[in-house]
């Protein structure tokens, strides 16, 4: 099993297909809003589904960590050595004020779950800023939860972010306990496609302040410091542009979701079913009153019981029961 | 549901003793976590069976049920169905007051993506629980508190012999809990009552005053529900009453 992550791992192609709802969008088949990843591929970190409601991912993600811990307790997990699964809950600073965060962190602390709450703090929710909405940042909030260790980092510096996350992930893999990483970042653009960038900033000074913390120029500088030449950097940038342009064109041409598939996947198919041909119900209920047994054959097929099970049970039209291993007393007592 | 008490209605009594405190355990009182954590546990391949202790307290967990649990399969294009069972003691008995007596099925059955069962007997509870266990989708199991131990007079029939280990009832299969006499049906003097849970016993007791004239259909599961049986029996009687 691959470690579970909640963090986004969007490739460009995924981002493109998800932005314009297309049938081949690997997250939702064109059913959901962009930036809502969910993946269940064998060769990638798993990303369960999450809604748009801010902070609501904390509990399901903590549930992943609880599930992993329970599997470890019961010896249901595979043996990974030092590479035990890690869960990452990616979350924004404003979502941290949701009440459900407390429930999630309470359980992570109580059960010492292998989870990392990765908080990106840009100082804004969709329409209100940190001064208006909270008395403390996420790392300070986490102090209220015993045995959740915290790290605060400048999320605009790649090496600091990478090294901190590496240290934390390595620790959680070995020590199976919760962390919160609080990363300070700027709001460079807008919150969502429905809000304009300049609504968050009223003057040049505010724009300049946000731009001064743009992580991209800092990353370029770090690359130069590490000895990467400007030519190499430019080649990388050109390659990235070409990939995005090509994926963009591909996404525009891709097939739209099909109307006749709109109602698919409300439910996954259940293995519990019945074979109608074995039922005499079409004859009407009265035919069965004198004790002639009418039965549906219910079948379950799953990995644990090859061949499934066959069950004789009462159908809607008769009072009588019969079981595979007969219990004759039942027929009357159950009336 | 933990070992010491086994739930406020003893509905999980002996479970922890049998299976251990690591498989049967209490959580803090936090309904959102109880409901929502099943999304994650299901994602790693477990089959979580969780409980909120009164239907009245499903509301603090409703957000997770509606926003995350019920939508996961559809909005992930079928990749992440949430296989969970939510047990909910429901309904009024004794003197529970306004916040220990609610019936919530009218809301829960309107959440697309959640199956809802409402058994009226111990045997049906077992058969439906097994169906819920093998179902890859979320199932809300509504259990009327007055039927536990047949506490309310007139519900003695809820107490049944335990069916054997292979017994299972698929969702969407109703049962006829009481038949009417053909004579009355032919004369047009009969009625079909479609109900579930405690309603089966209210109807059964009322039917004693109209011997042979009342047929009672117990839906057993509300989502999905047995359209075929309801239409068939409604056609036979030409008269139907829905009781909840």
HADDOCK unambig.tbl for C-alpha pairs under 7 A between the chains (distance, minus, plus):
assign (segid A and resid 27 and name CA) (segid B and resid 76 and name CA) 5.85 0.50 0.50
assign (segid A and resid 28 and name CA) (segid B and resid 75 and name CA) 5.42 0.50 0.50
assign (segid A and resid 28 and name CA) (segid B and resid 76 and name CA) 4.46 0.50 0.50
assign (segid A and resid 28 and name CA) (segid B and resid 77 and name CA) 4.80 0.50 0.50
assign (segid A and resid 29 and name CA) (segid B and resid 77 and name CA) 5.82 0.50 0.50
assign (segid A and resid 31 and name CA) (segid B and resid 75 and name CA) 5.86 0.50 0.50
assign (segid A and resid 32 and name CA) (segid B and resid 75 and name CA) 6.20 0.50 0.50
assign (segid A and resid 38 and name CA) (segid B and resid 76 and name CA) 6.23 0.50 0.50
assign (segid A and resid 40 and name CA) (segid B and resid 79 and name CA) 6.39 0.50 0.50
assign (segid A and resid 48 and name CA) (segid B and resid 43 and name CA) 6.92 0.50 0.50
assign (segid A and resid 48 and name CA) (segid B and resid 80 and name CA) 6.46 0.50 0.50
assign (segid A and resid 49 and name CA) (segid B and resid 72 and name CA) 5.47 0.50 0.50
assign (segid A and resid 49 and name CA) (segid B and resid 76 and name CA) 6.01 0.50 0.50
assign (segid A and resid 49 and name CA) (segid B and resid 80 and name CA) 6.72 0.50 0.50
assign (segid A and resid 50 and name CA) (segid B and resid 68 and name CA) 6.36 0.50 0.50
assign (segid A and resid 51 and name CA) (segid B and resid 67 and name CA) 6.28 0.50 0.50
assign (segid A and resid 51 and name CA) (segid B and resid 68 and name CA) 6.11 0.50 0.50
assign (segid A and resid 59 and name CA) (segid B and resid 33 and name CA) 5.77 0.50 0.50
assign (segid A and resid 59 and name CA) (segid B and resid 36 and name CA) 5.74 0.50 0.50
assign (segid A and resid 59 and name CA) (segid B and resid 37 and name CA) 5.53 0.50 0.50
assign (segid A and resid 60 and name CA) (segid B and resid 36 and name CA) 5.28 0.50 0.50
assign (segid A and resid 60 and name CA) (segid B and resid 37 and name CA) 4.62 0.50 0.50
assign (segid A and resid 60 and name CA) (segid B and resid 38 and name CA) 6.87 0.50 0.50
assign (segid A and resid 60 and name CA) (segid B and resid 39 and name CA) 5.21 0.50 0.50
assign (segid A and resid 60 and name CA) (segid B and resid 40 and name CA) 4.81 0.50 0.50
assign (segid A and resid 61 and name CA) (segid B and resid 40 and name CA) 5.67 0.50 0.50
assign (segid A and resid 62 and name CA) (segid B and resid 37 and name CA) 6.61 0.50 0.50
assign (segid A and resid 62 and name CA) (segid B and resid 40 and name CA) 6.95 0.50 0.50
assign (segid A and resid 63 and name CA) (segid B and resid 37 and name CA) 3.91 0.50 0.50
assign (segid A and resid 63 and name CA) (segid B and resid 38 and name CA) 6.20 0.50 0.50
assign (segid A and resid 63 and name CA) (segid B and resid 39 and name CA) 6.65 0.50 0.50
assign (segid A and resid 63 and name CA) (segid B and resid 40 and name CA) 4.18 0.50 0.50
assign (segid A and resid 63 and name CA) (segid B and resid 41 and name CA) 5.34 0.50 0.50
assign (segid A and resid 64 and name CA) (segid B and resid 40 and name CA) 3.72 0.50 0.50
assign (segid A and resid 64 and name CA) (segid B and resid 41 and name CA) 5.12 0.50 0.50
assign (segid A and resid 64 and name CA) (segid B and resid 43 and name CA) 6.68 0.50 0.50
assign (segid A and resid 64 and name CA) (segid B and resid 44 and name CA) 6.50 0.50 0.50
assign (segid A and resid 66 and name CA) (segid B and resid 41 and name CA) 6.79 0.50 0.50
assign (segid A and resid 67 and name CA) (segid B and resid 40 and name CA) 6.71 0.50 0.50
assign (segid A and resid 67 and name CA) (segid B and resid 41 and name CA) 4.42 0.50 0.50
assign (segid A and resid 67 and name CA) (segid B and resid 44 and name CA) 6.25 0.50 0.50
assign (segid A and resid 67 and name CA) (segid B and resid 46 and name CA) 6.84 0.50 0.50
assign (segid A and resid 68 and name CA) (segid B and resid 44 and name CA) 6.80 0.50 0.50
assign (segid A and resid 100 and name CA) (segid B and resid 32 and name CA) 6.91 0.50 0.50
assign (segid A and resid 103 and name CA) (segid B and resid 30 and name CA) 6.41 0.50 0.50
assign (segid A and resid 103 and name CA) (segid B and resid 33 and name CA) 6.17 0.50 0.50
assign (segid A and resid 104 and name CA) (segid B and resid 33 and name CA) 6.62 0.50 0.50
assign (segid A and resid 265 and name CA) (segid B and resid 73 and name CA) 6.13 0.50 0.50
assign (segid A and resid 265 and name CA) (segid B and resid 74 and name CA) 4.80 0.50 0.50
assign (segid A and resid 265 and name CA) (segid B and resid 77 and name CA) 6.22 0.50 0.50
assign (segid A and resid 265 and name CA) (segid B and resid 78 and name CA) 5.20 0.50 0.50
assign (segid A and resid 266 and name CA) (segid B and resid 73 and name CA) 6.48 0.50 0.50
assign (segid A and resid 266 and name CA) (segid B and resid 74 and name CA) 4.97 0.50 0.50
assign (segid A and resid 266 and name CA) (segid B and resid 113 and name CA) 5.39 0.50 0.50
assign (segid A and resid 267 and name CA) (segid B and resid 73 and name CA) 6.66 0.50 0.50
assign (segid A and resid 267 and name CA) (segid B and resid 113 and name CA) 6.08 0.50 0.50
assign (segid A and resid 267 and name CA) (segid B and resid 137 and name CA) 6.29 0.50 0.50
assign (segid A and resid 268 and name CA) (segid B and resid 78 and name CA) 6.62 0.50 0.50
assign (segid A and resid 268 and name CA) (segid B and resid 81 and name CA) 6.37 0.50 0.50
assign (segid A and resid 268 and name CA) (segid B and resid 136 and name CA) 6.21 0.50 0.50
assign (segid A and resid 268 and name CA) (segid B and resid 137 and name CA) 6.32 0.50 0.50
assign (segid A and resid 270 and name CA) (segid B and resid 135 and name CA) 4.99 0.50 0.50
assign (segid A and resid 270 and name CA) (segid B and resid 136 and name CA) 6.09 0.50 0.50
assign (segid A and resid 271 and name CA) (segid B and resid 134 and name CA) 6.87 0.50 0.50
assign (segid A and resid 271 and name CA) (segid B and resid 135 and name CA) 6.80 0.50 0.50
assign (segid A and resid 272 and name CA) (segid B and resid 131 and name CA) 6.45 0.50 0.50
assign (segid A and resid 272 and name CA) (segid B and resid 134 and name CA) 6.89 0.50 0.50
assign (segid A and resid 272 and name CA) (segid B and resid 170 and name CA) 6.07 0.50 0.50
assign (segid A and resid 273 and name CA) (segid B and resid 170 and name CA) 6.28 0.50 0.50
assign (segid A and resid 311 and name CA) (segid B and resid 166 and name CA) 6.15 0.50 0.50
assign (segid A and resid 311 and name CA) (segid B and resid 167 and name CA) 6.15 0.50 0.50
assign (segid A and resid 311 and name CA) (segid B and resid 168 and name CA) 6.99 0.50 0.50
assign (segid A and resid 315 and name CA) (segid B and resid 175 and name CA) 6.65 0.50 0.50
assign (segid A and resid 316 and name CA) (segid B and resid 173 and name CA) 6.96 0.50 0.50
assign (segid A and resid 316 and name CA) (segid B and resid 174 and name CA) 5.73 0.50 0.50
assign (segid A and resid 316 and name CA) (segid B and resid 175 and name CA) 4.22 0.50 0.50
assign (segid A and resid 316 and name CA) (segid B and resid 176 and name CA) 5.69 0.50 0.50
assign (segid A and resid 316 and name CA) (segid B and resid 229 and name CA) 7.00 0.50 0.50
assign (segid A and resid 317 and name CA) (segid B and resid 176 and name CA) 6.40 0.50 0.50
assign (segid A and resid 334 and name CA) (segid B and resid 160 and name CA) 6.20 0.50 0.50
